[in-house]
Amino acid sequence: MPAGALVSLRYNNTELGMSAGSCTTSIRLEIRYDGRMHKISGLLAATLLFVGCAAVTLDLPSITDEPTGIRSDGRVVWRDLITTTPAESRRFYGELFGWTFHAPGVALGFGGDESYMLIRHEGRLIGGMLDGNTLEAEEEVSQWITVISVDDIAAAVSTARQQGGEILTEPTYLPSRGTLAVLRDHEGALFAMIETRDGDPEQFSPEFGDFLWDEVWSGNVTESAEFYQSVVGYSAASPDAAGLEYEYRVMSSAGEPRAGIMRNPFKELQPVWINYLRVADPEAVASKVEALGGQVIVPAQPRDIGGSVALVAGPSGAGIALQSWSEESSE
């Protein structure tokens, strides 16, 4: 959908018309694999759909149980799932990965008590889930949104604009969470940045069922690396992986790898952030996906940088990758 196109939505039975430049816009992504077309649809900036609009006041809960007082500039600290099938999504992720879901007990402004739920794994906060039906959008809204921590969100957003990014939601203060902005990079890949109020979650080694990695699938790896280096302050380097047959960059900050950039493997898919979950056996996990209402987009296959990977979609169509990984893979 071109910039400036109108999206008609209903919120609490009130129809709202919003231009792409002010609050939100919609995209539809498609992947062609093995002669079939699989759709991954999303509503850009849906997590903050109305934050930039004065008529509606929203909040989102803190991403930490207790204040940490620290920020890890450049680290992906949160992922939000927008889904139009919340009950089915809870069952899907709960049975596959052992996730649990609970309402935050904070007045958010979305409507029902379970409109936004926190996601935990082994007791740790790992993300959030928004019921896309409360947005009453006329188009499919389901997708994952990647959230990157920054020390100075105003400066990061300003740089993004200068580097060709599009700001979908200007830096906006949410009382319980902090200051959040939603944007597209120079190629159109959606992501969010946050300057947390209470500090970032403590870092831990991902176990099976935890988020493992985050990656930009880009049309031009070098240009994307330059964009994120400018905006977030990453350093970018090619991985030391023998036999790597495609262009790849590892983005790091404070000496720690934070995310990757690889050339987009699908011609039909516009540039996008992809989130990876660590699993012991992607093929075994993927074999259970369809019975739980999801679909396998790309079956499990070896990955040049290590381990094996599969791409699946949950019941609402939001795509996510399954990756096996070991200490030997990272050496």
C-alpha positions in Angstrom: 0.0 0.0 0.0 1.6 3.3 -1.0 2.3 6.0 1.6 -0.6 8.3 2.2 -3.2 5.6 1.4 -6.2 5.6 3.8 -6.9 2.7 6.1 -10.4 2.4 7.4 -10.6 0.9 10.9 -13.2 0.6 13.7 -12.3 1.0 17.3 -14.9 0.8 20.0 -17.5 1.2 17.2 -16.0 4.5 16.0 -14.7 4.5 12.4 -11.3 6.2 12.1 -9.6 7.2 8.8 -5.8 7.5 9.1 -3.1 8.2 6.6 0.0 6.0 6.4 2.2 8.9 7.4 0.3 9.6 10.7 -0.7 6.4 12.5 -0.5 3.2 10.5 -0.6 1.5 7.1 -1.0 -2.1 6.0 1.2 -4.6 4.1 0.6 -8.1 2.8 3.7 -10.3 2.4 3.8 -13.5 0.4 6.3 -16.3 0.1 6.3 -18.7 -2.8 7.7 -22.1 -1.9 7.3 -25.4 -3.8 4.8 -24.0 -6.2 2.5 -22.6 -3.5 1.9 -19.1 -2.2 1.9 -18.6 1.6 0.7 -15.3 3.0 2.2 -13.5 6.0 0.1 -10.4 6.6 0.7 -7.5 8.9 -0.5 -4.1 10.0 2.4 -1.8 10.3 2.7 -0.2 13.7 -0.2 -2.2 15.0 1.2 -2.4 18.5 1.0 1.4 18.7 -1.9 1.7 16.3 -3.5 4.7 18.1 -0.6 5.9 20.2 0.2 8.7 17.7 -3.5 9.8 17.6 -4.6 12.2 20.3 -8.2 10.7 20.4 -7.1 7.5 22.1 -4.7 7.0 25.1 -3.0 3.7 25.4 -0.3 2.1 27.6 1.7 -1.1 27.4 3.1 -2.9 30.5 6.8 -2.9 31.4 9.0 -5.4 29.7 10.7 -6.3 33.1 9.2 -7.7 36.3 11.6 -5.5 38.3 13.5 -2.3 37.3 17.0 -3.0 36.1 18.1 0.5 35.5 20.3 -0.6 32.6 19.9 -0.3 28.8 21.7 -2.5 26.3 21.9 -0.2 23.3 21.2 -2.2 20.2 19.9 -5.4 21.8 16.6 -6.8 20.7 14.8 -6.8 24.0 11.2 -7.6 23.1 8.9 -9.1 20.5 5.1 -8.5 20.2 2.8 -10.8 18.5 -0.3 -9.3 16.9 -2.8 -12.1 16.3 -6.5 -12.3 15.3 -6.7 -15.8 16.8 -5.5 -15.3 20.4 -7.0 -18.4 21.9 -5.6 -20.6 19.1 -2.2 -18.8 19.3 -2.0 -19.4 23.0 -2.5 -23.1 22.4 -0.1 -23.2 19.5 2.8 -21.6 21.3 2.0 -23.1 24.6 2.0 -26.7 23.4 5.0 -26.3 21.0 7.3 -24.3 23.3 5.8 -24.3 26.8 4.9 -20.6 26.8 2.3 -19.2 29.2 0.2 -16.1 28.8 -1.4 -13.8 31.4 -3.1 -10.4 31.5 -0.8 -7.7 32.8 -3.3 -6.0 35.2 -2.6 -2.6 33.7 -5.3 -0.4 32.1 -4.1 -0.3 28.5 -7.0 1.3 26.6 -7.6 -1.6 24.1 -10.8 -2.9 25.6 -11.0 -6.3 27.2 -8.8 -7.5 30.1 -7.1 -10.0 27.8 -6.6 -7.7 24.8 -2.9 -7.6 25.6 -1.2 -10.5 27.3 2.4 -11.0 28.5 4.2 -14.1 27.3 6.5 -16.1 29.7 8.8 -19.0 29.2 10.1 -20.8 32.3 8.8 -17.9 34.3 10.7 -15.3 32.3 9.0 -12.4 30.4 9.9 -12.9 26.7 7.2 -10.9 24.8 3.6 -9.8 24.4 0.5 -10.7 22.5 -2.1 -8.3 21.3 -5.5 -9.4 20.2 -5.8 -8.0 16.7 -9.6 -8.2 16.8 -9.7 -5.3 19.3 -8.3 -3.1 16.5 -11.3 -4.1 14.2 -9.1 -3.6 11.2 -10.5 -4.3 7.7 -7.3 -6.1 6.7 -5.3 -8.9 8.3 -3.1 -7.6 11.1 -1.2 -10.7 12.3 2.6 -10.5 12.6 5.6 -10.3 15.0 7.2 -6.9 15.7 10.8 -6.7 16.7 11.7 -4.1 19.4 15.3 -2.8 19.7 16.6 -1.0 22.8 18.3 2.4 22.3 19.8 4.9 24.8 18.5 8.0 23.0 15.4 7.3 21.0 15.0 10.9 19.7 18.4 10.8 18.2 17.9 7.3 16.7 14.7 8.3 15.1 16.2 11.5 13.7 19.0 9.5 12.2 16.7 6.9 10.7 14.8 9.7 9.0 18.0 11.1 7.6 19.0 7.7 6.3 15.8 7.1 4.4 13.7 5.4 7.0 10.0 6.2 7.4 8.7 7.0 10.9 5.3 5.5 11.4 4.9 6.5 15.0 7.0 9.3 16.4 8.7 8.6 19.8 5.7 8.3 22.2 5.8 7.9 26.0 3.9 5.0 27.4 3.7 5.4 31.2 4.5 1.8 32.1 6.8 0.8 29.3 8.9 3.9 28.2 9.3 5.8 25.0 8.5 3.7 21.8 8.7 4.5 18.1 7.7 2.3 15.1 9.4 2.7 11.8 10.4 1.2 8.5 14.0 1.1 7.4 15.2 2.4 4.1 13.9 -0.7 2.3 10.6 -0.9 4.2 11.3 -3.5 6.9 9.2 -2.8 9.9 10.7 -2.6 13.4 10.4 -0.7 16.6 12.8 1.0 19.0 12.4 1.6 22.7 14.0 3.7 25.4 12.8 1.7 28.4 11.4 3.4 31.5 12.7 0.8 34.0 15.6 -0.5 32.1 16.0 -3.5 29.8 15.4 -7.2 30.8 18.4 -9.0 32.0 20.2 -11.0 29.4 20.2 -14.8 29.6 21.3 -17.8 27.4 18.4 -18.9 25.3 17.0 -22.4 26.2 14.8 -24.5 23.9 11.6 -22.4 23.4 13.3 -19.1 23.9 14.0 -16.4 21.3 17.4 -17.1 19.8 18.1 -14.6 17.1 16.6 -11.8 15.0 17.4 -11.1 11.4 16.7 -8.6 8.6 16.0 -10.2 5.2 17.2 -7.4 2.9 17.5 -6.7 -0.8 20.9 -5.1 -0.3 22.9 -6.4 2.7 25.6 -3.7 2.5 23.1 -0.8 2.4 21.1 -2.3 5.3 24.2 -2.7 7.4 25.0 0.9 6.8 21.5 2.0 7.8 21.5 0.1 11.1 25.1 1.1 11.8 24.0 4.7 11.5 20.7 4.4 13.4 21.5 2.0 16.2 25.3 2.3 16.3 26.0 -1.3 15.4 29.3 -2.6 14.0 28.8 -5.1 11.2 31.0 -8.0 10.1 30.8 -11.1 7.9 30.6 -14.3 10.0 33.5 -16.7 10.1 31.6 -19.6 8.6 33.3 -21.9 6.1 31.3 -22.5 2.9 28.8 -19.6 3.4 27.2 -19.3 0.0 25.3 -16.0 0.6 26.0 -12.5 1.8 25.5 -12.1 5.6 26.4 -9.6 8.3 26.4 -9.9 12.0 25.4 -6.7 13.8 27.0 -6.1 17.2 27.1 -3.6 20.0 29.1 -3.5 23.2 31.1 -6.5 21.8 27.9 -8.7 21.7 26.2 -10.0 18.5 22.7 -8.5 18.4 21.1 -9.4 15.0 21.9 -10.5 11.5 21.3 -9.3 8.0 21.0 -11.7 5.1 20.0 -11.3 1.4 16.3 -11.9 1.1 15.8 -15.5 -0.1 12.4 -15.0 -1.6 11.6 -12.7 -4.5 8.0 -12.3 -3.5 8.8 -11.2 0.1 9.5 -7.6 0.8 12.4 -6.8 3.3 11.3 -7.9 6.7 12.6 -8.7 10.2 12.4 -12.5 11.0 12.5 -13.8 14.6 14.0 -17.2 15.5 13.1 -19.6 18.3 15.6 -22.0 19.6 14.5 -25.7 19.3 16.3 -29.0 19.6 14.9 -30.3 16.3 13.2 -28.0 13.8 11.8 -30.9 11.7 10.3 -32.6 14.8 8.7 -29.3 16.0 7.5 -28.4 12.4 5.8 -31.8 12.2 3.4 -30.7 15.0 2.5 -27.3 13.5 -0.4 -28.2 11.2 -2.2 -30.2 13.9 -2.1 -27.1 16.1 -3.6 -24.9 13.4 -0.4 -23.5 11.9 1.4 -24.2 8.6 4.9 -25.1 7.5 6.1 -22.5 5.1 9.7 -23.8 4.6 10.5 -27.4 5.8 13.6 -27.9 8.0 16.9 -27.7 6.2 20.6 -27.2 7.1 21.8 -23.7 7.4 25.3 -22.6 6.3 26.0 -20.6 9.4 25.2 -23.6 11.6 22.3 -25.8 12.8 19.1 -26.3 10.8 16.1 -24.0 10.3 12.4 -24.2 9.4 9.9 -21.4 8.7 6.4 -21.8 10.1 3.3 -19.7 10.7 1.0 -19.8 13.6 -2.8 -20.0 13.4 -3.2 -16.3 12.6 -0.6 -16.5 9.8 2.3 -14.7 11.7 5.5 -16.2 10.5 8.4 -17.3 12.8 11.6 -19.4 12.3 12.7 -22.5 14.2 16.4 -22.8 14.6 18.6 -25.5 16.2 21.8 -24.2 17.7 24.6 -25.4 19.9 27.8 -24.1 21.3 29.7 -25.9 18.6 27.5 -24.0 16.0 28.7 -20.7 17.3 32.4 -21.5 17.3 
